Amino acid sequence: MSPANKEHANPRFDEIREKAETRKRAFKEAPGPKIHIGMATCGIASGALETKDAFEQMLAQLGIDAQIHTVGCIGHCYAEPFVIIDHPESGFPPIFYPEVTPGKANMLTKLFLAEGDPRFEHILGATEKNEMIPWVMEFARFSQEKRVVMEKCGHIDPEDIYDYIAADGYSTLAGMFQRTPQEIIREIKNSGLRGRGGAGFPTGPKWELAANEARDTKLVICNADEGDPGAYMDRTILESNPHQVLEGIIACAYAIGAHKAVVYVRAEYPLAVRIITGAIQQAKQLGLVGKDILGSSFDLDIEVFQGSGAFVCGEETALIRSIEGFRGMPRHRPPYPVQSGLWGKPTVINNVKTLASIAPILKNGAAWYRKIGTENSPGTAIFSVVGDVVHPGLIEIPMGVTLRTLIFDICGGIPKKKKFKAVQIGGPSGGCLPEDFLDTPIDFDSLTQAGAMMGSGGMVVMDEDTCTVDISRYFLDFTQKESCGECTFCRIGTFHLLTILERITEGEGNEADLKTLEQLSEDIKNGSLCGLGKTAPNPVLTSLRYFKDDYDAHVEEKRCPGMMCRPLVAYYIDLEKCARGCDACVGCCPVEAVFTTSNRKKGIDQSLCVKCGECMVACPPEYDAVRKVSPPQLAPIVERPQQTVKEHK
């Protein structure tokens, strides 16, 4: 810890910390194994509640004295429900087990906890280095990440404030009031922290602008209105480590002189809403929030506001109008929120990840933070990597790591030995980058130069079978529906863009459409007021620039190379591979398009087929008889008998 951040004694906090450490010692010294189970949304959706019940029942049945510790998400979403078993008596380090079903929970209880066999074939890795099984540390996700914001996620119980305090939580707050607000702002400015909500505006200067406003009432807003498809970083942090966010909110409020803060979180995140609300109540009970915080003269009230789920409310001025009770619509700037924000008062709005970075910076110093990442983008970035990748989930890496390292080394590359085609960065407002950009460093400036953007951290990986035209249509459909309608260019322009893309994916596009797409996209960017409209055409522009062949195939050949556009594909059955008497495809077809020929093999009536693909899923792997082709006319025509076999008999 740097001298500037040396902790000062605080009798009130010392008493709280002593209680937390006593509880932690009691937990660690309690006899028997410790079972840590992830209970964030992703874990619960995958069956973590049932897994927990299975452990409890089997432990009781076998009479094993063990402690079950519920924690948040550790980021390995592909491995849910995950369990970490710390069984010191076995001699093994804490071991990470993925996809622990109730059946696997029973097996681990019997064989590992009762008999000492850790079942190495089920291990993903160890969470600590140990000479007994050093090979488990080779798993890249444990060694190649740099966790600052997510350091405690998956290790503490987010609903137990003492768990956070025992892990050195709120220690920064304890000594913060011995420093002036100007010193706090100077430390954040020197760190180079930039907003993690997407825009990348420097955090320190934003706080300084608000602090310099000569008005008594100032406000802080934590923006947790996360709406990008496939993005769930803010939700995970609120569900897994809410107190680190609160610590950042308190520091921001103290620095700018605010006594009121709002956590704006979408109502579609019920678990996050419950946990952050509970965290505020717990902090208030211990005197960490509310009146006279830790004996200082500083007061701060924090409340939770549930947004109705409009994507545009992620934009700060629309978010403010939403809290004020109006329809969430952006307004012109200036004045900026730091000058005139919520209720016309100076307001600092920071993203969840930004605020969660504050405590580590104040604890370790700006120089420490500057050593992570790049010169212009210090620190770490958190991405939700989804799509065609072996190990999807949340990854926190230093800024400057390349896309290739993130996708292939950390996330395991493309499944089923398929080739990489593209990566969509920045959500629906980001850009679609091809393989040539895999060595691009991940930071604000490099991604912008490549035609993408950092955004809030959503990343969709696509393999060779992906149609970038359809992907652009998908993202534009999302942004068009989420447009608030205030700007003509955004409201009407995105509608026409979507109409053209739909026409192309249906095989009815022409060369003029491609020119219109490009020109209209530029007009929408230039004519829109807020970031939604200005960035909505990005998927179209980048896919046109880097994947023009996909568009040409749709327009000139009426063919979808990725075979994703339904009007441009057809399914048929290879009669040489089709098995006599197998009715798997017949039973699954929702429109009875699959029929039986006179020799008991199957065919597909193209006039009835809705191209759902269920027949391909149902066909047994040993036969692999169903084929998918584009364009549709490549499918051989098999005449449907006028009489079925049953009628013939």
C-alpha positions in Angstrom: 0.0 0.0 0.0 1.4 3.4 -0.9 2.1 6.0 1.9 -0.7 8.2 0.5 -3.2 5.4 1.1 -2.0 4.3 4.5 -5.0 3.3 6.6 -5.9 5.5 9.6 -7.3 4.0 12.8 -11.0 4.2 13.1 -12.4 2.8 16.4 -15.9 2.2 15.0 -14.6 0.3 12.0 -12.0 -1.6 14.0 -14.8 -3.0 16.1 -16.8 -4.1 13.1 -13.7 -5.6 11.4 -12.8 -7.6 14.6 -16.3 -9.1 14.6 -16.0 -10.0 10.9 -12.5 -11.6 11.3 -13.8 -13.6 14.3 -16.6 -15.0 12.2 -14.2 -15.8 9.4 -11.9 -17.6 11.8 -14.8 -19.6 13.2 -15.8 -20.6 9.8 -12.3 -21.7 8.7 -11.6 -23.5 12.0 -14.9 -25.3 12.0 -14.3 -29.1 11.6 -15.0 -30.7 8.2 -14.9 -29.6 4.6 -16.1 -26.3 3.2 -18.4 -26.4 0.2 -18.7 -23.2 -1.8 -21.7 -23.1 -4.2 -22.3 -20.3 -6.7 -25.8 -18.8 -6.3 -25.9 -16.0 -8.8 -28.6 -15.9 -11.5 -26.6 -18.1 -13.8 -26.0 -20.7 -11.2 -29.6 -20.8 -10.0 -30.8 -21.1 -13.6 -28.5 -24.1 -14.1 -29.8 -25.9 -11.0 -27.6 -24.6 -8.1 -30.6 -24.7 -5.7 -31.1 -28.4 -6.4 -27.4 -29.0 -6.1 -27.3 -27.3 -2.7 -30.3 -29.4 -1.5 -28.5 -32.6 -2.7 -25.4 -31.8 -0.7 -27.4 -31.0 2.4 -29.4 -34.2 2.2 -26.3 -36.5 1.5 -24.2 -34.8 4.2 -27.0 -35.5 6.7 -27.5 -39.0 5.5 -23.8 -39.8 5.9 -23.3 -37.9 9.1 -20.6 -35.7 7.6 -19.9 -32.4 9.4 -19.3 -29.9 6.6 -20.0 -26.2 6.0 -22.0 -25.0 3.0 -21.1 -21.5 1.9 -23.2 -19.8 -0.8 -21.2 -17.4 -3.0 -21.8 -15.3 -6.1 -20.7 -15.9 -9.7 -17.0 -16.6 -10.4 -17.4 -15.9 -14.1 -17.2 -19.5 -15.4 -20.7 -19.5 -16.8 -20.2 -22.6 -18.9 -19.4 -24.5 -15.7 -22.6 -23.7 -13.8 -23.6 -24.9 -11.3 -20.0 -24.7 -10.0 -18.8 -25.9 -6.6 -15.5 -25.4 -4.9 -14.7 -27.9 -2.2 -12.0 -27.0 0.4 -11.2 -30.2 2.2 -7.9 -29.6 4.1 -7.9 -33.0 5.8 -7.6 -34.6 2.4 -4.3 -32.8 1.7 -5.7 -31.2 -1.5 -6.1 -27.5 -2.3 -9.6 -26.1 -2.8 -10.9 -27.8 -6.0 -13.2 -26.3 -8.6 -15.9 -28.7 -9.9 -18.0 -27.7 -12.9 -21.6 -28.7 -13.8 -22.3 -30.2 -10.4 -25.7 -31.8 -10.7 -27.5 -33.3 -7.7 -26.2 -36.7 -8.8 -22.6 -35.4 -9.0 -23.1 -33.8 -5.6 -24.1 -37.1 -4.1 -21.1 -38.8 -5.8 -18.6 -36.1 -4.5 -20.0 -36.3 -1.0 -19.6 -40.1 -0.9 -16.3 -40.5 -2.6 -14.4 -37.3 -1.8 -15.8 -36.0 1.5 -16.3 -39.4 3.0 -13.5 -41.5 1.4 -11.0 -38.9 0.3 -11.1 -39.5 -3.5 -11.3 -36.1 -5.3 -12.3 -37.8 -8.6 -9.8 -36.1 -10.8 -11.8 -36.7 -14.0 -14.4 -34.2 -12.7 -11.9 -31.5 -11.8 -11.7 -28.2 -13.7 -8.9 -26.7 -11.7 -7.6 -25.7 -8.2 -8.1 -22.2 -6.9 -4.7 -22.3 -5.1 -1.3 -23.6 -6.1 -0.4 -26.9 -4.6 2.5 -29.3 -5.3 0.3 -32.4 -5.1 -1.6 -31.5 -8.2 0.2 -28.7 -10.0 -1.2 -29.7 -13.4 -4.7 -28.3 -12.5 -3.3 -24.8 -12.5 -2.7 -25.0 -16.3 -6.2 -24.0 -17.0 -5.9 -20.6 -18.6 -8.9 -18.9 -17.0 -7.3 -19.2 -13.5 -3.9 -17.9 -14.5 -4.4 -15.4 -17.4 -7.0 -13.1 -15.8 -6.2 -10.1 -13.7 -9.0 -9.6 -11.3 -9.5 -6.2 -9.7 -13.2 -5.6 -9.8 -14.1 -9.3 -9.7 -11.4 -10.4 -7.2 -14.0 -11.3 -4.5 -16.7 -12.5 -6.9 -17.4 -16.2 -6.3 -15.5 -16.2 -3.0 -17.7 -14.2 -0.6 -21.3 -14.5 0.3 -22.8 -11.3 -1.3 -25.6 -11.3 1.3 -23.3 -11.3 4.3 -21.6 -7.9 4.8 -19.2 -9.5 7.4 -17.9 -11.8 4.7 -16.9 -8.8 2.6 -15.4 -6.9 5.5 -13.3 -10.0 6.5 -11.9 -10.0 2.9 -10.6 -6.4 3.6 -13.8 -4.8 2.4 -14.6 -1.2 3.5 -11.1 -0.8 4.8 -10.6 2.1 2.3 -13.8 3.7 3.6 -12.4 3.5 7.2 -9.5 5.8 6.4 -11.1 7.8 3.6 -12.4 10.6 5.9 -8.9 11.3 7.0 -8.3 12.6 3.5 -9.8 15.6 1.8 -12.2 15.3 -1.1 -9.6 17.0 -3.3 -7.1 14.2 -2.4 -9.6 11.5 -3.4 -10.3 13.2 -6.7 -6.6 13.7 -7.4 -5.9 10.0 -6.7 -8.7 8.9 -9.2 -7.4 11.4 -11.8 -3.9 10.1 -11.4 -5.0 6.6 -11.9 -6.3 7.3 -15.4 -9.6 5.4 -14.7 -12.0 5.8 -17.6 -15.7 5.1 -17.4 -16.5 1.4 -18.0 -20.0 2.0 -19.2 -18.9 2.4 -22.8 -18.0 6.0 -23.5 -14.6 5.8 -21.7 -14.8 9.4 -20.3 -12.1 9.9 -17.6 -13.6 9.4 -14.2 -11.5 11.8 -12.1 -12.2 14.9 -14.3 -15.9 14.1 -14.2 -15.8 14.1 -10.4 -13.8 17.3 -10.4 -16.3 19.1 -12.6 -19.1 18.2 -10.2 -17.1 19.1 -7.1 -16.4 22.5 -8.5 -20.1 23.3 -9.0 -21.0 25.9 -6.4 -24.3 24.4 -5.2 -25.2 22.7 -2.0 -27.2 19.7 -3.3 -25.4 17.2 -5.5 -26.2 13.6 -6.4 -24.5 10.4 -7.4 -26.1 7.8 -9.7 -24.9 4.2 -10.2 -25.9 3.2 -13.7 -26.8 -0.5 -13.7 -29.3 -0.3 -16.6 -27.5 -3.0 -18.5 -29.4 -3.8 -21.7 -27.0 -5.2 -24.3 -27.9 -8.6 -25.6 -25.5 -11.1 -24.1 -24.1 -8.6 -21.5 -24.4 -9.4 -17.8 -21.3 -7.9 -16.2 -23.1 -5.3 -14.0 -25.8 -7.8 -12.9 -23.1 -10.3 -11.9 -21.2 -7.7 -9.8 -24.3 -6.6 -8.0 -25.2 -10.2 -7.3 -21.8 -11.3 -6.3 -20.0 -8.3 -4.6 -22.5 -5.4 -4.0 -20.5 -3.8 -1.2 -17.5 -3.0 -3.4 -19.9 -1.0 -5.6 -21.4 0.8 -2.5 -17.8 1.6 -1.3 -17.2 3.3 -4.7 -20.5 5.2 -4.4 -19.6 6.5 -0.9 -16.2 7.6 -2.1 -17.7 9.4 -5.1 -20.3 11.1 -3.0 -17.7 12.2 -0.4 -15.4 13.5 -3.1 -18.0 15.7 -4.8 -20.0 16.7 -1.7 -23.2 14.7 -2.4 -25.5 13.4 0.3 -27.9 11.4 -1.9 -27.1 8.5 -4.2 -29.3 6.3 -6.4 -28.6 2.8 -7.8 -30.5 2.6 -11.1 -31.0 -1.1 -11.9 -33.5 -2.7 -14.3 -36.4 -4.5 -12.7 -35.6 -7.6 -14.9 -32.7 -8.2 -12.5 -34.8 -9.3 -9.4 -31.9 -11.1 -7.7 -29.6 -8.1 -8.2 -32.3 -5.7 -6.9 -32.8 -7.9 -3.8 -29.1 -8.2 -3.0 -28.1 -4.6 -3.5 -31.1 -3.5 -1.5 -30.1 -5.9 1.3 -26.5 -4.7 1.1 -27.6 -1.1 1.6 -29.6 -2.0 4.6 -26.8 -4.0 6.1 -24.3 -1.2 5.6 -26.8 1.3 7.2 -27.1 -1.0 10.3 -23.3 -0.9 10.7 -23.1 2.8 10.2 -21.3 2.5 6.9 -24.2 4.3 5.1 -26.5 6.9 6.5 -25.9 9.6 9.2 -22.4 10.3 10.6 -20.7 7.5 8.7 -18.1 5.9 10.9 -18.1 8.8 13.3 -17.4 11.4 10.6 -19.6 14.4 9.8 -20.5 12.9 6.4 -24.0 11.7 5.7 -25.1 9.7 2.7 -28.5 8.2 1.8 -28.5 5.5 -0.9 -31.7 4.2 -2.5 -32.5 1.7 -5.3 -34.6 2.7 -8.3 -35.9 0.0 -10.6 -35.9 0.9 -14.3 -38.6 -0.5 -16.6 -36.1 -2.1 -19.0 -35.7 0.5 -21.8 -32.4 0.1 -23.5 -32.1 3.8 -24.1 -32.2 4.5 -20.4 -28.6 3.4 -20.3 -27.9 6.8 -21.8 -27.4 9.2 -18.8 -29.8 11.9 -19.7 -32.6 9.4 -20.5 -31.8 7.6 -17.2 -32.2 10.9 -15.3 -35.6 11.6 -17.0 -36.7 8.0 -16.0 -35.9 8.7 -12.3 -37.8 12.0 -12.5 -40.9 10.1 -13.6 -40.9 10.9 -17.3 -40.5 8.7 -20.3 -36.8 7.9 -20.8 -35.7 10.1 -23.6 -32.3 11.7 -24.1 -31.9 15.4 -24.1 -29.4 17.8 -25.7 -26.1 18.5 -24.0 -24.8 20.9 -22.6 -25.7 21.3 -19.9 -24.1 18.0 -18.9 -25.3 16.1 -15.8 -22.4 17.2 -13.7 -23.8 20.8 -14.3 -27.5 20.1 -14.3 -28.6 16.5 -13.8 -31.2 14.8 -11.6 -33.8 17.4 -10.5 -31.5 20.0 -12.1 -28.8 19.3 -9.5 -25.1 18.5 -10.4 -25.0 14.8 -10.8 -22.2 12.2 -11.3 -23.3 9.1 -13.2 -20.9 6.2 -13.2 -21.3 2.6 -14.3 -21.2 -0.3 -11.9 -17.7 -1.5 -13.1 -16.4 2.1 -12.7 -17.6 2.4 -9.1 -16.4 -1.1 -8.3 -12.8 0.0 -9.4 -12.6 2.9 -6.9 -11.9 1.0 -3.7 -9.0 -1.0 -5.1 -7.5 2.3 -6.5 -7.8 4.2 -3.3 -6.4 1.2 -1.4 -3.4 0.4 -3.6 -2.8 3.9 -5.1 -2.9 5.4 -8.6 0.6 4.2 -9.4 -0.4 0.6 -8.8 -3.4 0.9 -11.1 -1.4 2.6 -13.8 0.9 -0.4 -14.0 -2.1 -2.5 -15.2 -3.3 -2.1 -18.8 -2.0 0.5 -21.3 -1.0 4.1 -21.0 -4.2 5.6 -22.4 -6.5 2.8 -21.0 -5.2 1.8 -17.5 -6.7 -1.0 -15.5 -8.7 -4.0 -16.4 -11.7 -4.7 -18.7 -14.5 -7.1 -18.0 -16.2 -8.9 -20.9 -19.1 -11.3 -21.2 -17.9 -13.6 -23.9 -20.7 -15.6 -25.5 -21.5 -17.3 -28.8 -19.3 -19.8 -30.5 -16.6 -20.2 -27.9 -15.6 -23.2 -25.8 -15.6 -21.5 -22.4 -18.1 -18.6 -22.4 -18.5 -16.4 -19.4 -17.1 -13.3 -17.6 -13.5 -12.5 -18.1 -11.5 -9.7 -16.4 -8.2 -9.0 -18.2 -5.7 -6.1 -18.3 -6.4 -3.6 -21.0 -4.1 -4.2 -24.0 -4.6 -8.0 -24.2 -5.3 -9.0 -27.7 -8.6 -10.4 -29.0 -6.7 -13.6 -30.1 -5.5 -14.2 -26.5 -8.9 -13.6 -25.0 -10.9 -15.8 -27.5 -8.4 -18.6 -28.0 -6.1 -18.8 -25.1 -8.4 -17.8 -22.3 -11.8 -18.9 -23.6 -10.7 -22.0 -25.4 -11.3 -21.0 -29.0 -14.0 -22.2 -31.4 -15.9 -25.4 -30.5 -16.1 -28.5 -32.8 -12.8 -27.5 -34.6 -14.6 -24.9 -36.7 -12.9 -21.8 -38.0 -13.3 -18.3 -36.5 -15.2 -15.9 -38.6 -16.0 -12.7 -36.6 -16.4 -11.2 -33.2 -19.0 -8.6 -32.4 -17.7 -6.2 -29.8 -19.7 -3.6 -27.9 -23.1 -5.2 -28.1 -25.7 -4.0 -30.7 -23.9 -0.7 -31.0 -20.5 -2.3 -31.6 -18.7 -3.5 -34.7 -18.2 -6.9 -36.3 -14.5 -7.6 -36.8 -12.9 -10.4 -38.9 -9.9 -12.6 -38.3 -7.5 -9.9 -39.5 -8.2 -8.0 -36.3 -7.6 -10.8 -33.8 -4.2 -9.2 -32.8 -5.9 -5.9 -32.0 -5.3 -4.8 -28.4 -8.4 -4.5 -26.3 -8.6 -0.9 -25.2 -10.8 2.1 -25.9 -8.7 3.6 -28.7 -7.6 0.5 -30.6 -11.1 -0.9 -30.9 -12.5 2.5 -32.0 -9.8 2.7 -34.8 -10.8 -0.8 -35.9 -14.4 0.2 -36.3 -15.8 -1.3 -33.2 -16.0 0.0 -29.6 -15.4 -1.1 -26.1 -19.0 -0.6 -25.1 -20.2 -2.0 -21.8 -18.3 -5.2 -22.4 -20.5 -7.5 -24.5 -18.6 -9.8 -26.9 -20.2 -12.3 -29.3 -17.9 -14.8 -31.0 -19.0 -16.3 -34.4 -17.7 -19.3 -36.2 -17.5 -20.0 -40.0 -21.2 -21.0 -40.2 -22.4 -17.5 -39.2 -24.2 -15.2 -41.5 -23.0 -11.6 -40.8 -26.0 -10.2 -42.7 -28.4 -12.0 -40.4 -26.4 -10.9 -37.4 -26.6 -7.3 -38.5 -30.3 -7.7 -39.0 -30.6 -9.2 -35.5 -28.8 -6.3 -33.8 -30.5 -3.7 -35.8 -33.9 -5.2 -35.0 -33.0 -4.8 -31.3 -31.9 -1.2 -31.5 -34.8 -0.2 -33.8 -37.3 -1.5 -31.3 -35.4 0.2 -28.4 -35.3 3.6 -30.1 -37.1 6.2 -28.0 -38.4 7.8 -31.2 -37.3 11.3 -30.5 -34.9 11.6 -33.5 -36.2 11.3 -37.0 -33.0 9.7 -38.2 -33.0 7.1 -35.5 -36.8 6.4 -35.5 -37.3 6.2 -39.2 -33.8 5.6 -40.5 -33.2 2.4 -38.5 -36.7 1.2 -39.6 -35.6 1.6 -43.3 -32.2 0.0 -42.6 -34.0 -3.0 -41.0 -36.4 -3.3 -43.9 -33.6 -3.4 -46.4 -31.7 -6.0 -44.4 -34.8 -8.2 -44.0 -35.3 -7.9 -47.8 -31.7 -9.1 -48.4 -32.0 -12.0 -46.0 -35.1 -13.1 -47.9 -33.3 -13.1 -51.2 -35.0 -10.1 -52.6 -32.2 -7.5 -52.3 -30.3 -5.8 -55.1 -27.1 -3.9 -55.7 -28.8 -0.5 -55.0 -29.7 -1.8 -51.5 -26.1 -2.1 -50.6 -25.4 1.5 -51.5 -28.5 2.7 -49.7 -27.4 0.7 -46.5 -24.1 2.5 -46.4 -25.4 6.0 -47.1 -28.4 5.7 -44.8 -26.1 4.4 -42.0 -23.9 7.4 -42.2 -26.9 9.7 -42.2 -28.3 8.0 -39.1 -25.0 8.4 -37.3 -24.7 12.1 -38.1 -28.3 13.0 -37.5 -29.0 11.2 -34.2 -28.9 12.9 -30.8 -27.8 10.1 -28.4 -25.4 7.2 -28.5 -28.1 4.7 -29.4 -28.8 6.3 -32.8 -25.2 7.3 -33.4 -23.9 3.7 -33.0 -26.9 1.7 -34.2 -25.5 1.4 -37.8 -22.1 0.1 -36.6 -22.9 -3.6 -37.2 -24.1 -2.8 -40.7 -21.2 -0.6 -41.6 -18.5 -3.0 -40.3 -20.1 -6.1 -41.8 -20.4 -4.3 -45.1 -16.7 -3.3 -44.9 -15.3 -6.6 -43.7 -17.8 -9.2 -45.0 -19.0 -7.8 -48.3 -18.9 -11.4 -49.8 -21.8 -12.3 -47.5 -23.9 -9.5 -48.9 -22.9 -10.3 -52.5 -23.9 -13.9 -52.0 -27.4 -12.9 -50.8 -27.9 -10.3 -53.5 -26.3 -11.9 -56.5 -26.7 -15.6 -55.9 -29.7 -15.5 -53.6 -27.6 -17.7 -51.3 -26.8 -17.6 -47.6 -23.2 -18.8 -47.0 -23.9 -19.4 -43.3 -27.2 -21.0 -44.1 -28.9 -19.0 -41.3 -31.5 -17.1 -43.4 -34.6 -19.3 -43.6 -35.9 -18.1 -46.9 -32.6 -19.0 -48.5 -32.2 -22.5 -47.2 -33.9 -25.9 -47.7 -33.8 -29.2 -45.9 -33.8 -32.5 -47.6 -33.1 -36.2 -46.8 -30.3 -38.1 -48.3 -32.1 -41.3 -49.4 -28.8 -43.3 -49.5 -28.3 -42.7 -45.7 -31.9 -42.7 -44.6 -32.8 -45.8 -42.6 -35.8 -47.8 -43.4 -38.4 -47.7 -40.7 -36.8 -44.9 -38.6 -39.5 -42.3 -38.0 -37.6 -39.9 -35.9 -38.0 -37.0 -38.4 -41.6 -37.8 -39.0 -42.5 -37.5 -35.3 -40.8 -34.2 -34.7 -42.1 -32.3 -37.8 -44.6 -29.7 -36.6 -46.3 -29.3 -40.0 -46.2 -32.9 -41.3 -43.9 -32.0 -44.1 -41.9 -35.2 -43.7 -43.4 -38.2 -45.5 -42.7 -41.9 -46.1 -41.9 -43.1 -49.6 -42.9 -46.4 -51.0 -39.6 -48.0 -50.0 -40.0 -46.8 -46.4 -37.5 -44.0 -46.7 -38.3 -40.4 -45.9 -38.7 -37.2 -48.0 -39.5 -33.6 -47.2 -42.4 -31.8 -48.9 -40.8 -28.4 -49.7 -44.1 -26.7 -50.1 -45.0 -27.4 -46.4 -41.5 -27.2 -44.8 -41.2 -24.2 -42.4 -37.4 -24.8 -42.2 -37.4 -25.2 -38.4 -34.5 -27.7 -38.5 -36.1 -30.1 -36.0 -35.7 -33.0 -38.5 -31.9 -32.4 -38.5 -31.8 -32.5 -34.7 -33.9 -35.6 -34.5 -32.1 -37.6 -37.1 -29.9 -40.2 -35.3 -26.1 -39.5 -35.6 -25.4 -42.9 -37.0 -27.6 -42.1 -40.0 -26.9 -38.3 -40.4 -29.4 -38.3 -43.3 -30.8 -34.8 -43.1 -29.1 -32.1 -45.3 -29.3 -28.3 -45.3 -28.5 -26.4 -48.5 -28.5 -22.9 -49.9 -30.0 -21.8 -52.2 -33.2 -23.8 -51.8 -33.3 -25.0 -55.4 -30.2 -27.2 -54.7 -32.5 -29.6 -52.6 -33.4 -32.6 -54.8 -37.2 -33.0 -55.2 -38.7 -36.2 -53.8 -42.2 -36.7 -55.0 -44.7 -37.2 -52.2 -46.8 -40.4 -52.8 -50.5 -39.8 -53.4 -51.1 -42.6 -50.9 -49.2 -43.2 -47.7 -47.7 -46.6 -47.0 -50.4 -47.2 -44.5 -53.2 -46.4 -47.0 -51.5 -48.5 -49.6 -51.5 -51.5 -47.3 
